[in-house]
Amino acid sequence: MNWEIVIGLETHAQLSTASKMFSGASTAFGAEPNTQASAVDIALPGVLPVVNKGAVERAIRFGLAVGGEKVINRRSVFARKNYFYPDLPKGYQISQFELPIVKGGEIPIVSPSRGEIRIRLTRAHLEEDAGKSFHGEAFSAVPDYAVADLAVPDVPVVDESRDLRELSAIDFNRAGVPLLEIVSEPDMRSAEEAVAYAKALHSLVRWIDICDGNMQEGSFRCDANVSVRRPGEPLGTRCEIKNLNSFRFMERAIEFEAKRQIEILEGGGKVVQETRLYDSDRDETRSLRVKEEAHDYRYFPDPDLLPLEVSDEWIEEIKATMPELPEAKRKRYVSTLKISPATALQVTASHDKSEFFERSLGAADLGMFPTAPQDIALTIVGDLAGFLNEAGLDFAESPVTPEQLARLRTRVLDGSISGKSAKEVLSEMWAGKGDPDAIIAAKGLKQISDSGAIERIVDEVLAANAKQVEDFRAGKEKAFNSLVGRVMKATGGKANPAQVNEILKRKLAS
């Protein structure tokens, strides 16, 4: 009997505010260690936290995007999550527990095996981030000024005989940065589905402008809860894989962990509930600590913070600023523009890509070419996306403008150039060689679309190749392709292929 993998994700999205969750300290990335840790962030005696209104607004935007007004709690409560770790200066983390700001919602994805499905969300709650630890060899990368400030007490860092790899250091700049923790239900059944969900969520938080999604800087990071079971049986014991900061690593980590658990169970053992880390160098997960339960954190309402009250009027104000969401765009593209569902899904994978597409449409003559939306969309998600990926650029940074792309595809649709020539022109445009019309003229790529001229060449080819004509009429389809090739050769490859096919078929039929 097969095993079924069950996956739920906990995602931390760093909110795009200029200041921290409960203080006015900066959230800018890359500052010198411990230069952005205020008295509130490190919990010095006598300080009090104040809730960041911008962070709350971003949480409301997320709730509207995943479920509308009904999933936004009008009253939520901040709690203290108590645990002790060197990078947690307070000895507790301010988070939300029993009453989060968002409860419910869903994210639509396309599963490789199950088609379109919707991943349910348990909750999304506001909290503050912890600091950042440097251990072992990573410590030696910390600048000298930081070593003196951050070293473990009583360790003489000026002692050059001391191996820095034995030390640890803490940077509290990240402590207090606002996070939205988004928790899914265990609705995913493969590593591929988990990645599809993570990518959809990553796109959404960027789309609604609440998080920059920079995984390298830790702005968007995921923990995967993985268990296995026989189909139809209760959920198995789960293990949590922490801090997966790339989609590729997420897929590999989940696949390894599922295989590890299956091997344990088939060997007669029991899976231990624990927290694990993914080692990308060895492509394996390894144990970090026994997994805590909620009661281990001794949650209780934070006495320094009043309950968070969200009014209907405030929600309406925020709703008025919301962009059209990806799912709504996809439906509009399919119903109004007649784009295929698969292409519409690719176009709406990011806000920048969708904006590029719509600007291209605005420059195209849709009245004359009703198939232009699908043609332009395919070029954007195909050839242009390939150039951008190779260069490591976003669509907002494309050297080829939407207007230029629209003109290029118009020249294909009106028969001025072939699809093959269009690829060559796009490559020249990418290299900064100018407007498509200028490139077409300079390289002599314009097709012969004069039906009279093509018909004369077809007549000459048919007269000179009586054997191929006889073979075609005898049922040999390959002979037709041979005749097409001879016509194209005679025109230097510049004849409009569609016209060549149509004229040849008509001539041969008569």
N, C-alpha and C positions, 0 to 999 in steps of 0.2 A: 504494500500500500504506500502511496506517495505521502510526502510530508507537505504541509502548507506553511508558508512563511507569513508571519503577521508583523506588520511594522506600523509604528506611530512615530511622528516626528515632533520634537520640541525645538522651535526656532527662535533665536534671539535676534531681533532686528533693532539696530541702534538708530534711534530717532534723530532726525536731521535738525535738531535745535542747536542754537549757538551756545547755549549754556546748559548746565547739568540739571538733573532731575529735581534736586532739592536745594541747589545753590546757584550763585551767579558765575561760578568758575567756567572757564572756556572748555569746549569739547573738541577744539581743533586737534587734528591728528599730527603727530610727529614732533611735538614740543619736547624740550629738554626734560628729562625725568624729574618728577615731583615739583614742577613749576606751575602746574594747574590743579593742585590739590588744596582746596580751601579748608578753613577751620571746620566748616560743616561737613565736608567730604570725609575728613579723618576723625570726626566726632570729638573735637576738643570740648572740654567741659563748658557748659553755659550756652552752647549754640543750639539753634532750632532750625529744622528743615522747613522750607517753603515750597509748595508744589509748583512745578513749571507748567504754566497754562498752555504753552506751545506743545508740550509733550502730550497733554490731555487732548488737545485738538487733533493731533495726529492719530491718537488711539481711536478717536471718534470717526475720523476719516476711514480708518481701517474697518471699523464695525459697519459703516455704511457700505463699504465696498464688498464685504463678504456676506452680509445678511440684511442690510437695511436697519431702520430704526429699531426693529423688534429685538435685535440682539444687543443693543446698547443699554446697559444698566444705568438707570437714572441716579442710583446711589451705589457707590462702591467704597471699599474700605482698604486703607493701607495697613499692612501688618508687618511685624518683625519676624524674620526668618532667622533663627538663631543657629549659628554654627561657627566653629573656630578654625580659621585658616589664615596664614600670614598676610595674604593679599586683601583680607576683609578688615579694614581698620576699625570698624565699630564693634566687631564681634557679632554683628547681625547685619542682615541685608533688609532694607525696606522694600517690600514687595506687596502683592495682593494675593489673597488666598481664597477665603470663602466667598467673598463678594468682589469678583473682578469687574473691570469696566466693560468687557465684551464677553458674552456667553453665547456660544453657538456660532452659526454661520457655516459656510462651505466654500471649497475651492474646486472648480471644474478642471479636470485634466483628461487627456487622452491616454489610455493605457495601451501598451503594445499588444496585450493579449485580450483585454476586456472592452476595448473601445472607449467611448465616452463614459466616464464615471464622475461622481462628485465625492470629494473627500470631506467628511464632516469635521468641523472644528469644535473642540471641547470648550475652549476659552482663549482669550487674549488679555493679558494683564500687564500693567505698568510696574516697573521695578528699576532699581539702580544697579549699575554694573559694579564689579569688584575691580581691584587693581590688577597689575600684571606682575607675575613672578619671573625671575631669571634664575635658572638653575644650571649648575654644572658648566659646560663649555659655553652655553649661551651667556653666562655671566661675564666671560672674558670679552664679549662684544660690547658691553656697556662702557660708555666713555669714562675716562679717569675721574672726571668731576662727579659722576654719578656713583662710582665705586665708593668714594669716601662718604657720600651722603646715604647710600642705600645698604651698605654692608651690615651683616648681622652684628648685633652688639657684641662688644668685647673681642671682636676679631680684628687684629691689627693689620688693616689692608695695606699699610705702608711697608709691611714686612715683605720684602721681595722674595724671601724664601718660601712664602706661602703660595701654594698652587691655587690660582683663582678658580680652577675647576671644582674645588671643594666647597666653594661658597655659594650663597644664594643672595638675591637682591630683590627689592620690591620697588616698582614704580607706581605711585598712586594717581597718576594723571587720569587714568581711566575710571577710577573710583567715583561713583556718582553719576556717570554718563547715563542718560535715560535709555531704557530698553523697553521694547514691547515683546513679551514672550508669548509666542503663538503655539498653542498645543493642539495637535490633531487627535482625532479618534484613531484607533488601530485599524484603519480601513484599507491599508495598502498590502498587497500580496506578493510583491516582488521588489527587488532592488531597482528595477527599471521604473516601476510605478512611484517609488519613493523619490527618485531623481526627477521624474516628471512633475510631481507635486512641488518639490523644492524649487524647481525652475519656475513653475507657475506662480508660486508665492513670491519668489525673488523678483519676477517681472512686475507683479502687482504692487509691491511696496514702493518700487521705483516709479511705477505708472502714476500712483496717487501722491507721489512726492513726499513720502514720510521717512524714507531711508535711502541712502545712496547705494546700498547693496554691495559695497566694496568688500569682497570676501578676504582679500589679501590683508586688509587693514582690520579685519575682525568686525566689520559693520553688520555682517550677515553670517551667522554661524548656526549650525544645526546639531542637535543630539538625536540619535536614532535609537528607539526602543525596539528591540528585535526579539521575537520568540518563534517557536515552531510548534506545530501540533498536527495530529492526524485530522484530515478534513471532517468537519462536523463535531469534533470534540471541543471541550472548553479550552480557553486560552492557556498556553504554556507559561513557564517561568521566563520572564523577560530580562534581558541584559541591556543596559544603556551604553551606547558608544558616544563618548563626549567629543565636542568641538570639531566637527567635520567641516572643514572650510573650503572644500571644493566638491563639485558634483561628481567628478571622477573618483575621488577618494571615498565619497559616500557610497557609491555603487560597489566598489571593491570591498569596503569594510563590511557592508551588510551581507554580501555574498559569502565572505569568509566566516562571519559570525554565525550565519544560518547553518553553514556546513559544519562548523565546530559543534554547535548544539545537537545537530542530527547525529553526528558521530558519537557524542556522549550518550544520547538516549538509546541509540541502536546497540551500544555496548553495555547497556544495562545500568548506566549511571544516572545521576540527577543533575540538572542544570542549576547552578547557584545564582541567585539574583545578585547582580553586582554591577558596578560601573567599570567600563573598560575603555581603553584608548586604542586608536588605530595607529600602527607603526607603518608608515608608507614605504620605508626602506625595505622592511621585511614582508610587507603585504600581509599583515596579520593584526588581530586585536590581542591585547594583553590586559590582564586584570590590574585595576587601579585601586579599588576599594570595594567593600561590601556595600551594596546599594541601600541608601537610606529610604525610609518611609516618611510620609508627611509628619507623623507624630514625633519623629526624631528631631525635627526642627523646632518644636515647641512654639508654633505660631501663636501670636496674640496681637490684637489691634495695637497699632503704634500710638502711644499716649500723646505724642507730640503733634499728631496730624488729625484734623477733623475728617469725618467722612466726606468723600468727594461727591458733590451734587452736580448733576448735569441736567439742565433745563431743556424742554422741548424747543424753546426759542433758539437756544445755542445750537442745537442739532440742526435746525432749519437753516441757520446762518451758514454752518459748515457745509451742509448739503448743497447750497447754492454755488459753492466754489468747486464742487467735485467735477472732474472731467468725465467724459463718456468712458465707461469701463470696457475692458477688453471683450468680455462676453457680448455686450450690447453691440460693439463694433463688428464682431464676427457675424452676428445675425444680420446686421444691416448690410454688410458686404455681400453676404450670400443671397439675401432676398432682393436687394436693390441693384447691386452691381453685377450679380450673377457670377461671382467668384466661387470656385469650388471650396467646400468646407475645409479641406486639407490646406489649401493655399491661404485661406483667410486665417486659419490658426497660426500659420507661420508669419504672416504679415503683422498680426497683433501680438507677437511674442515680446515686443518691447514698444514703449511709447514712441521712441525716436524713429523706429522703423515704420510704425503706422503713420506718423506725421510726414515722413518722407514720401510714403505712398500717396497720401492725400494731396500733398503739394504737387506731385507728379500728375495726378488725375486732373488737378485744376489747370494744368498747362496743356492737357491733351484735348483733342476734338472728339468728345464722346459721341456727339451726334453723328459724325461721319464714320466713326469706328466703334461700334458697340462692344466689340471684343477687347477694346483697349484695356479695361480694368484688369482682366485676367492676364493679358499679355504683359502689362507693366508689373503686376504683382509677381509673376514668375521670374521676371528679370531681376527684380529687387531681391527676392529670397534665394535666387540662384547665382547668377554671374556676379552681380554687385556685392552680395553678401560674401562671396568667395574672396573678392579683392579686399574687402574690409577686414575679414577674419585674418587673412594672411598678414595684413599690415597692423593688426591689433587696434583698429579704429572702430568707433561707433558710427551709426548712420548720421548723427549730428555733425560728425567730423569729415564726412565724405567729400573728397575733392570733385566728384561728379555731382552736380546739383540736380534736384528733382526736375527742374525745367529742362536741363540738358537731356536727362534720361527720357523725358516725355517726347522731345523732338526726335531722339534716336529711334524710339519704338514706333513713332508715327511714320518714319521713313521705311520701316519694315512693313507696316500695315498698308501703306499706300503703294507698295511695290517698288519703291525707289532702290532699295538694297535687299539682299537676301539675309536670312537669319545668320548664316555663317559670316557674312561680311559685317553684320552688326556686332558680333563678338570682337572682331578686329578693331572696329571703330570705338567700342567701349574701352578696349585696352589703351588705345591712343588717348581717349578722353581722360582716363585715369592717370596717364602720364603727363597730363597738362598740355596736350597738343591742340586744345581749342574746342570750338563748337562742332557738333556732329556734321553739319552741312559742309563746313570748311574741310573737315577731314575726308569726307566722302569725295568731295571734288578733287582734293589734292592727291588722293590715292587712286582716283579713277574707279571707284567702286559702284557707281550708279548703274542699276540694271537697265537692260533694254526691255521696255514695257510696251513698245509700239507693236500692236498685234499684227499689223501688216508686215513689218520687218521680220518678225518672228515666223510668220506664216511662210514667207519666201524662203527662209533658211530651212524650215521643216520640209518644204517641197523639194529642196535640193538634196537634203539628207535622205529622204524616202526614195528619190530617183537613183541615188548612188548606192543604196543598200537594199536592193530588191530581195536578197536572201533573208535578211532580218525581217522584212515585211512579210515574206512568205511564211517564215517560222512563227511569227506572232499570230498570223491568221490560222495557222495550224494548231494553235493552242499553247505555244511556248511563251509563257509570260516573261521569261528572262530577256527575250528579244526586245520587249518594249523598253526595258531599262537600258539596253544597249543603244537603242535609238535615241533615248533621252540624253544619254551621255555624249553621243555624237553631235546632237544639236547644241548642247552646252559647250562642247569643245569648239564648235564652229563660231560660237559667239564670244569666245574667250571667257566663258563662265559668267557672262553678264546678262544672259537672258533670264527673264522672270520664270522660275521653275514651275509655278502654278500655271502660267499661260502656256508654257511649253507642253506640259502634260495635257492640258485641255485641248490644244490645237492638234497634238499628235493623235489623241484618242478619236477626235472628230474625223481627221483625215483617214486614219486606218479603218474606221467604221464604214466609211464611204467607199 
